[in-house]
Amino acid sequence: MVVEVGGSGEKWNKVERKAVSFMFMGEYDHTLDPKGRMIVPAKFREELGERFILTLGLDGCLFAYPMGEWEQFVDRLRTLPGTKEGRQLQRHFMAGAAEVDVDKQGRFLIPGKLREQAGLTKDVVLVGVLSKIELWSKERWEEIEGDGNMEDVAENMAQYGINF
């Protein structure tokens, strides 16, 4: 809990702020073994934990969430309106979600259906994106990386209060 103090005569405001204890960042190339397992990059291992959630992501990748971040994400999904779009988003993220365990060698098994839906066969790129990790097939990652003009994207970020 943080207390913001205004000027003389103004009320004090109690503001809830979520402390960010970690963030995922970076890009790592890994490979799947014949059983569909891969190693958690050392840089991600501690924050991800021994058990985490894998689910369908967006743009053709998978999302990996530490348990605490997953619970917060699910809480946000619960607040979606009962519209067709809200129900579709809830189904998209929840239907394929799987709890995954990391073994003693730092490997985890990606369920077959999730591997298939994300097009993961051998070469996988893991990308740290704030509170989650994205798992991409190398081919899709290369496509999406070369897909857009970042100058155009950056121009549109001003509407969200992000200026470069």
Disulfide bonds with the S-S distance in Angstrom:
none
